[in-house]
Amino acid sequence: MMHIAALQTAVTAIGPDREPTAAELDAIEYEMPLIRAEIELLDAQISTLDRTPSELDRRRVRRARRRVLAARRALVNRRTAGGPVVA
């Protein structure tokens, strides 16, 4: 039986108890409006998976898509206006 092992050591040492850095938490907080909008869109899409979408469902998905686009636009505008650069 052949054993498969890594030929190199890991590039970054990430332990299981590693906490996010302050910069990572700031980046998450900075993008939180977009994250919330994307979650809302995902919820709207999931709610229509097991049935034929009604007109109300279609409106909900359209509104959620518009909120995602608006949040992305606001995020880009904040970056270009001198906000922090988030990788």
Distance bins in CASP14 RR format, pairs under 12 A and 6 or more apart:
PFRMAT RR
TARGET T0000
AUTHOR 0000-0000-0000
RMODE 2
METHOD distances of the structure
MODEL  1
12 18 0 0 0 0 1 0 0 0 0 0 0
14 20 0 0 0 0 0 1 0 0 0 0 0
18 24 0 0 0 0 0 1 0 0 0 0 0
19 25 0 0 0 0 1 0 0 0 0 0 0
20 26 0 0 0 0 1 0 0 0 0 0 0
20 27 0 0 0 0 1 0 0 0 0 0 0
20 28 1 0 0 1 0 0 0 0 0 0 0
20 29 0 0 0 0 0 1 0 0 0 0 0
21 27 0 0 0 0 1 0 0 0 0 0 0
21 28 0 0 0 0 0 1 0 0 0 0 0
22 28 0 0 0 0 0 1 0 0 0 0 0
22 29 0 0 0 0 0 1 0 0 0 0 0
22 84 0 0 0 0 0 1 0 0 0 0 0
23 29 0 0 0 0 0 1 0 0 0 0 0
23 30 0 0 0 0 0 1 0 0 0 0 0
23 84 0 0 0 0 1 0 0 0 0 0 0
23 85 0 0 0 0 0 1 0 0 0 0 0
23 86 0 0 0 0 1 0 0 0 0 0 0
23 87 0 0 0 0 1 0 0 0 0 0 0
24 30 0 0 0 0 0 1 0 0 0 0 0
24 31 0 0 0 0 0 1 0 0 0 0 0
24 86 0 0 0 0 1 0 0 0 0 0 0
24 87 0 0 0 0 1 0 0 0 0 0 0
25 31 0 0 0 0 0 1 0 0 0 0 0
25 32 0 0 0 0 0 1 0 0 0 0 0
25 86 0 0 0 0 0 1 0 0 0 0 0
26 32 0 0 0 0 0 1 0 0 0 0 0
26 83 0 0 0 0 0 1 0 0 0 0 0
26 84 1 0 0 1 0 0 0 0 0 0 0
26 85 0 0 0 0 0 1 0 0 0 0 0
26 86 0 0 0 0 1 0 0 0 0 0 0
26 87 0 0 0 0 0 1 0 0 0 0 0
27 34 0 0 0 0 0 1 0 0 0 0 0
27 35 0 0 0 0 0 1 0 0 0 0 0
27 75 0 0 0 0 0 1 0 0 0 0 0
27 79 0 0 0 0 0 1 0 0 0 0 0
27 83 0 0 0 0 0 1 0 0 0 0 0
27 84 1 0 0 1 0 0 0 0 0 0 0
27 85 0 0 0 0 1 0 0 0 0 0 0
27 86 1 0 1 0 0 0 0 0 0 0 0
27 87 1 0 0 1 0 0 0 0 0 0 0
28 34 0 0 0 0 0 1 0 0 0 0 0
28 35 1 0 0 1 0 0 0 0 0 0 0
28 36 0 0 0 0 0 1 0 0 0 0 0
28 84 0 0 0 0 0 1 0 0 0 0 0
28 86 0 0 0 0 1 0 0 0 0 0 0
29 35 0 0 0 0 1 0 0 0 0 0 0
29 36 0 0 0 0 0 1 0 0 0 0 0
29 84 0 0 0 0 0 1 0 0 0 0 0
29 86 0 0 0 0 1 0 0 0 0 0 0
30 71 0 0 0 0 0 1 0 0 0 0 0
30 74 0 0 0 0 0 1 0 0 0 0 0
30 75 1 0 0 1 0 0 0 0 0 0 0
30 78 1 0 0 1 0 0 0 0 0 0 0
30 79 0 0 0 0 1 0 0 0 0 0 0
30 82 0 0 0 0 0 1 0 0 0 0 0
30 83 0 0 0 0 1 0 0 0 0 0 0
30 84 1 0 0 1 0 0 0 0 0 0 0
30 85 0 0 0 0 1 0 0 0 0 0 0
30 86 1 0 1 0 0 0 0 0 0 0 0
30 87 0 0 0 0 0 1 0 0 0 0 0
31 37 0 0 0 0 0 1 0 0 0 0 0
31 38 0 0 0 0 1 0 0 0 0 0 0
31 71 0 0 0 0 1 0 0 0 0 0 0
31 72 0 0 0 0 1 0 0 0 0 0 0
31 74 0 0 0 0 0 1 0 0 0 0 0
31 75 1 0 0 1 0 0 0 0 0 0 0
31 76 0 0 0 0 0 1 0 0 0 0 0
31 78 0 0 0 0 0 1 0 0 0 0 0
31 79 0 0 0 0 0 1 0 0 0 0 0
31 83 0 0 0 0 0 1 0 0 0 0 0
31 84 0 0 0 0 0 1 0 0 0 0 0
31 85 0 0 0 0 0 1 0 0 0 0 0
31 86 1 0 0 1 0 0 0 0 0 0 0
31 87 0 0 0 0 0 1 0 0 0 0 0
32 38 0 0 0 0 0 1 0 0 0 0 0
32 39 0 0 0 0 0 1 0 0 0 0 0
32 71 0 0 0 0 1 0 0 0 0 0 0
32 74 0 0 0 0 0 1 0 0 0 0 0
32 75 0 0 0 0 0 1 0 0 0 0 0
32 86 0 0 0 0 0 1 0 0 0 0 0
33 39 0 0 0 0 0 1 0 0 0 0 0
33 40 0 0 0 0 0 1 0 0 0 0 0
33 67 0 0 0 0 1 0 0 0 0 0 0
33 68 0 0 0 0 1 0 0 0 0 0 0
33 70 0 0 0 0 1 0 0 0 0 0 0
33 71 1 0 1 0 0 0 0 0 0 0 0
33 72 0 0 0 0 1 0 0 0 0 0 0
33 73 0 0 0 0 0 1 0 0 0 0 0
33 74 1 0 0 1 0 0 0 0 0 0 0
33 75 1 0 0 1 0 0 0 0 0 0 0
33 77 0 0 0 0 0 1 0 0 0 0 0
33 78 0 0 0 0 1 0 0 0 0 0 0
34 40 0 0 0 0 0 1 0 0 0 0 0
34 41 0 0 0 0 0 1 0 0 0 0 0
34 67 0 0 0 0 1 0 0 0 0 0 0
34 68 1 0 0 1 0 0 0 0 0 0 0
34 69 0 0 0 0 0 1 0 0 0 0 0
34 70 0 0 0 0 1 0 0 0 0 0 0
34 71 1 0 1 0 0 0 0 0 0 0 0
34 72 1 0 0 1 0 0 0 0 0 0 0
34 73 0 0 0 0 1 0 0 0 0 0 0
34 74 0 0 0 0 1 0 0 0 0 0 0
34 75 1 0 1 0 0 0 0 0 0 0 0
34 76 0 0 0 0 1 0 0 0 0 0 0
34 78 0 0 0 0 0 1 0 0 0 0 0
34 79 0 0 0 0 0 1 0 0 0 0 0
34 86 0 0 0 0 0 1 0 0 0 0 0
35 41 0 0 0 0 0 1 0 0 0 0 0
35 42 0 0 0 0 0 1 0 0 0 0 0
35 67 0 0 0 0 0 1 0 0 0 0 0
35 68 0 0 0 0 0 1 0 0 0 0 0
35 71 0 0 0 0 1 0 0 0 0 0 0
35 72 0 0 0 0 0 1 0 0 0 0 0
35 75 0 0 0 0 0 1 0 0 0 0 0
35 86 0 0 0 0 0 1 0 0 0 0 0
36 42 0 0 0 0 0 1 0 0 0 0 0
36 43 0 0 0 0 0 1 0 0 0 0 0
36 64 0 0 0 0 0 1 0 0 0 0 0
36 67 0 0 0 0 1 0 0 0 0 0 0
36 68 0 0 0 0 1 0 0 0 0 0 0
36 70 0 0 0 0 0 1 0 0 0 0 0
36 71 1 0 0 1 0 0 0 0 0 0 0
36 75 0 0 0 0 0 1 0 0 0 0 0
37 43 0 0 0 0 0 1 0 0 0 0 0
37 44 0 0 0 0 0 1 0 0 0 0 0
37 63 0 0 0 0 0 1 0 0 0 0 0
37 64 1 0 0 1 0 0 0 0 0 0 0
37 65 0 0 0 0 1 0 0 0 0 0 0
37 66 0 0 0 0 1 0 0 0 0 0 0
37 67 1 0 1 0 0 0 0 0 0 0 0
37 68 1 0 1 0 0 0 0 0 0 0 0
37 69 0 0 0 0 1 0 0 0 0 0 0
37 70 1 0 0 1 0 0 0 0 0 0 0
37 71 1 0 1 0 0 0 0 0 0 0 0
37 72 0 0 0 0 1 0 0 0 0 0 0
37 73 0 0 0 0 0 1 0 0 0 0 0
37 74 0 0 0 0 1 0 0 0 0 0 0
37 75 0 0 0 0 1 0 0 0 0 0 0
38 44 0 0 0 0 0 1 0 0 0 0 0
38 45 0 0 0 0 0 1 0 0 0 0 0
38 64 0 0 0 0 1 0 0 0 0 0 0
38 65 0 0 0 0 0 1 0 0 0 0 0
38 67 0 0 0 0 1 0 0 0 0 0 0
38 68 1 0 1 0 0 0 0 0 0 0 0
38 69 0 0 0 0 0 1 0 0 0 0 0
38 70 0 0 0 0 0 1 0 0 0 0 0
38 71 1 0 0 1 0 0 0 0 0 0 0
38 72 0 0 0 0 1 0 0 0 0 0 0
38 75 0 0 0 0 0 1 0 0 0 0 0
39 45 0 0 0 0 0 1 0 0 0 0 0
39 46 0 0 0 0 0 1 0 0 0 0 0
39 64 0 0 0 0 1 0 0 0 0 0 0
39 67 0 0 0 0 0 1 0 0 0 0 0
39 68 0 0 0 0 1 0 0 0 0 0 0
39 71 0 0 0 0 0 1 0 0 0 0 0
40 46 0 0 0 0 0 1 0 0 0 0 0
40 47 0 0 0 0 0 1 0 0 0 0 0
40 60 0 0 0 0 1 0 0 0 0 0 0
40 61 0 0 0 0 1 0 0 0 0 0 0
40 63 0 0 0 0 1 0 0 0 0 0 0
40 64 1 0 1 0 0 0 0 0 0 0 0
40 65 0 0 0 0 1 0 0 0 0 0 0
40 66 0 0 0 0 0 1 0 0 0 0 0
40 67 1 0 0 1 0 0 0 0 0 0 0
40 68 1 0 0 1 0 0 0 0 0 0 0
40 70 0 0 0 0 0 1 0 0 0 0 0
40 71 0 0 0 0 1 0 0 0 0 0 0
41 47 0 0 0 0 0 1 0 0 0 0 0
41 48 0 0 0 0 0 1 0 0 0 0 0
41 60 0 0 0 0 1 0 0 0 0 0 0
41 61 1 0 0 1 0 0 0 0 0 0 0
41 62 0 0 0 0 1 0 0 0 0 0 0
41 63 0 0 0 0 1 0 0 0 0 0 0
41 64 1 1 0 0 0 0 0 0 0 0 0
41 65 1 0 0 1 0 0 0 0 0 0 0
41 66 0 0 0 0 1 0 0 0 0 0 0
41 67 1 0 0 1 0 0 0 0 0 0 0
41 68 1 0 1 0 0 0 0 0 0 0 0
41 69 0 0 0 0 1 0 0 0 0 0 0
41 70 0 0 0 0 0 1 0 0 0 0 0
41 71 0 0 0 0 1 0 0 0 0 0 0
41 72 0 0 0 0 0 1 0 0 0 0 0
42 48 0 0 0 0 0 1 0 0 0 0 0
42 49 0 0 0 0 0 1 0 0 0 0 0
42 60 0 0 0 0 0 1 0 0 0 0 0
42 61 0 0 0 0 0 1 0 0 0 0 0
42 64 0 0 0 0 1 0 0 0 0 0 0
42 65 0 0 0 0 0 1 0 0 0 0 0
42 67 0 0 0 0 0 1 0 0 0 0 0
42 68 0 0 0 0 1 0 0 0 0 0 0
43 49 0 0 0 0 0 1 0 0 0 0 0
43 57 0 0 0 0 0 1 0 0 0 0 0
43 60 0 0 0 0 1 0 0 0 0 0 0
43 61 0 0 0 0 1 0 0 0 0 0 0
43 63 0 0 0 0 0 1 0 0 0 0 0
43 64 1 0 0 1 0 0 0 0 0 0 0
43 67 0 0 0 0 0 1 0 0 0 0 0
43 68 0 0 0 0 0 1 0 0 0 0 0
44 53 0 0 0 0 1 0 0 0 0 0 0
44 56 0 0 0 0 0 1 0 0 0 0 0
44 57 1 0 0 1 0 0 0 0 0 0 0
44 58 0 0 0 0 1 0 0 0 0 0 0
44 59 0 0 0 0 1 0 0 0 0 0 0
44 60 1 0 1 0 0 0 0 0 0 0 0
44 61 1 0 1 0 0 0 0 0 0 0 0
44 62 0 0 0 0 1 0 0 0 0 0 0
44 63 1 0 0 1 0 0 0 0 0 0 0
44 64 1 0 1 0 0 0 0 0 0 0 0
44 65 0 0 0 0 1 0 0 0 0 0 0
44 66 0 0 0 0 0 1 0 0 0 0 0
44 67 0 0 0 0 1 0 0 0 0 0 0
44 68 0 0 0 0 0 1 0 0 0 0 0
45 53 0 0 0 0 1 0 0 0 0 0 0
45 57 0 0 0 0 1 0 0 0 0 0 0
45 58 0 0 0 0 0 1 0 0 0 0 0
45 60 0 0 0 0 1 0 0 0 0 0 0
45 61 1 0 0 1 0 0 0 0 0 0 0
45 62 0 0 0 0 0 1 0 0 0 0 0
45 64 1 0 0 1 0 0 0 0 0 0 0
45 65 0 0 0 0 1 0 0 0 0 0 0
45 68 0 0 0 0 0 1 0 0 0 0 0
46 53 0 0 0 0 0 1 0 0 0 0 0
46 57 0 0 0 0 0 1 0 0 0 0 0
46 60 0 0 0 0 0 1 0 0 0 0 0
46 61 0 0 0 0 0 1 0 0 0 0 0
46 64 0 0 0 0 0 1 0 0 0 0 0
47 53 0 0 0 0 1 0 0 0 0 0 0
47 54 0 0 0 0 0 1 0 0 0 0 0
47 56 0 0 0 0 0 1 0 0 0 0 0
47 57 1 0 0 1 0 0 0 0 0 0 0
47 58 0 0 0 0 0 1 0 0 0 0 0
47 60 1 0 0 1 0 0 0 0 0 0 0
47 61 0 0 0 0 1 0 0 0 0 0 0
47 64 0 0 0 0 0 1 0 0 0 0 0
48 54 0 0 0 0 1 0 0 0 0 0 0
48 55 0 0 0 0 0 1 0 0 0 0 0
48 56 0 0 0 0 0 1 0 0 0 0 0
48 57 1 0 1 0 0 0 0 0 0 0 0
48 58 0 0 0 0 1 0 0 0 0 0 0
48 59 0 0 0 0 0 1 0 0 0 0 0
48 60 0 0 0 0 1 0 0 0 0 0 0
48 61 1 0 0 1 0 0 0 0 0 0 0
48 62 0 0 0 0 0 1 0 0 0 0 0
48 64 0 0 0 0 0 1 0 0 0 0 0
49 57 0 0 0 0 0 1 0 0 0 0 0
49 61 0 0 0 0 0 1 0 0 0 0 0
50 57 0 0 0 0 0 1 0 0 0 0 0
51 57 0 0 0 0 1 0 0 0 0 0 0
52 58 0 0 0 0 0 1 0 0 0 0 0
53 59 0 0 0 0 1 0 0 0 0 0 0
53 60 0 0 0 0 1 0 0 0 0 0 0
53 61 1 0 0 1 0 0 0 0 0 0 0
53 62 0 0 0 0 0 1 0 0 0 0 0
54 60 0 0 0 0 1 0 0 0 0 0 0
54 61 0 0 0 0 0 1 0 0 0 0 0
55 61 0 0 0 0 0 1 0 0 0 0 0
55 62 0 0 0 0 0 1 0 0 0 0 0
56 62 0 0 0 0 0 1 0 0 0 0 0
56 63 0 0 0 0 0 1 0 0 0 0 0
57 63 0 0 0 0 0 1 0 0 0 0 0
57 64 0 0 0 0 0 1 0 0 0 0 0
58 64 0 0 0 0 0 1 0 0 0 0 0
58 65 0 0 0 0 0 1 0 0 0 0 0
59 65 0 0 0 0 0 1 0 0 0 0 0
59 66 0 0 0 0 0 1 0 0 0 0 0
60 66 0 0 0 0 0 1 0 0 0 0 0
60 67 0 0 0 0 0 1 0 0 0 0 0
61 67 0 0 0 0 0 1 0 0 0 0 0
61 68 0 0 0 0 0 1 0 0 0 0 0
62 68 0 0 0 0 0 1 0 0 0 0 0
62 69 0 0 0 0 0 1 0 0 0 0 0
63 69 0 0 0 0 0 1 0 0 0 0 0
63 70 0 0 0 0 0 1 0 0 0 0 0
64 70 0 0 0 0 0 1 0 0 0 0 0
64 71 0 0 0 0 0 1 0 0 0 0 0
65 71 0 0 0 0 0 1 0 0 0 0 0
65 72 0 0 0 0 0 1 0 0 0 0 0
66 72 0 0 0 0 0 1 0 0 0 0 0
66 73 0 0 0 0 0 1 0 0 0 0 0
67 73 0 0 0 0 0 1 0 0 0 0 0
67 74 0 0 0 0 0 1 0 0 0 0 0
68 74 0 0 0 0 0 1 0 0 0 0 0
68 75 0 0 0 0 0 1 0 0 0 0 0
69 75 0 0 0 0 0 1 0 0 0 0 0
69 76 0 0 0 0 0 1 0 0 0 0 0
70 76 0 0 0 0 0 1 0 0 0 0 0
70 77 0 0 0 0 0 1 0 0 0 0 0
71 77 0 0 0 0 0 1 0 0 0 0 0
71 78 0 0 0 0 0 1 0 0 0 0 0
72 78 0 0 0 0 0 1 0 0 0 0 0
72 79 0 0 0 0 0 1 0 0 0 0 0
73 79 0 0 0 0 0 1 0 0 0 0 0
73 80 0 0 0 0 0 1 0 0 0 0 0
74 80 0 0 0 0 0 1 0 0 0 0 0
74 81 0 0 0 0 0 1 0 0 0 0 0
74 83 0 0 0 0 0 1 0 0 0 0 0
75 81 0 0 0 0 0 1 0 0 0 0 0
75 83 0 0 0 0 1 0 0 0 0 0 0
75 84 0 0 0 0 0 1 0 0 0 0 0
75 85 0 0 0 0 0 1 0 0 0 0 0
75 86 0 0 0 0 1 0 0 0 0 0 0
76 82 0 0 0 0 0 1 0 0 0 0 0
76 83 0 0 0 0 0 1 0 0 0 0 0
76 85 0 0 0 0 0 1 0 0 0 0 0
76 86 0 0 0 0 0 1 0 0 0 0 0
77 83 0 0 0 0 1 0 0 0 0 0 0
78 84 0 0 0 0 1 0 0 0 0 0 0
78 85 0 0 0 0 0 1 0 0 0 0 0
78 86 0 0 0 0 1 0 0 0 0 0 0
79 85 1 0 0 1 0 0 0 0 0 0 0
79 86 1 0 0 1 0 0 0 0 0 0 0
79 87 0 0 0 0 0 1 0 0 0 0 0
END
